[in-house]
Amino acid sequence: MTTIAANLQAVRERVARAAIAAGRGPDEVLLLAVSKTWPAYCVAEAADAGQRLFGENYVQEGVAKLAELKSRELEWHFIGPLQSNKTRPVAAHFDWVHSVDRAKLAERLSEQRDAGLVPLNLCIQVNVSGEASKSGVAPDEVRALAERIAALPRLRLRGLMAIPEPDGDEALLRGRFAVLRRLRDALNADGFALDTLSMGMSHDLELAIAEGATMVRVGTAIFGTRSVRAEGQT
């Protein structure tokens, strides 16, 4: 068994234990392998071990990997900050975008998504920590953005995403994740049909699952410490 395969197995076991501890089934939480900065052959190793969902942060790097691995039936998620001038390749190639935090991005993705493709799945990124340096819409602005996205063609609003500030305070982190869950629940009570809470990473996935995460984004625990990304990579 390769290191990546062994790491994947260990992470899947963590996810399953956390789900069971929260009174949920292990199949209620999807594992998104964050492959940013890692070469295509590492993604291939993970795919050989049964992993199908992969997350990329940089447009150019991600599109190159998609092309190299196009013969494999993989699902590609764009999870990094997205600039308006980089939406076209994301709309053309990815299956999901987790980092939508303004209407302009959603509108461009909608316009640039080929009508012959299935709708692009979107998550709204929410700044649950209130950090000025963190991407994401403020919690009190989520509903207005959700309404704008829901009205656009060729898109499907699936849920919410958050990246809380790294903190050793478990109670604080659980509180941040709970904010996202409550926002999702409030939107669904008003007629939305959101099925995704994208939250939790290598260091805090158990806390996120306890608060209702349906998808955890794990990179380091699967692939190891990140390599330095290539100069100029976007």
Buried (B, 14 or more C-beta within 10 A) or exposed (E): EEEBBEBBEEBBEBBBEBBEEBEBEBEEBBBBBBBBBBBBEBBBBBBEBEBBBBBBBBBBBBBBBBEBBEEBEBBBBBBBEBEEEBBBBBBBBBBBBBBBBBBEBBBBBBEBBEEEEEBBBBBBBBBBBEEEEBBBBEBEBBBEBBBBBBEBEBBBBBBBBBBBBEEEEEEEBBBBBBBBBEBBEEBEEEEBEBEBBBBBBBBBBBBBBBBBBBBBBBBEBBBEEEEEBEEEBB
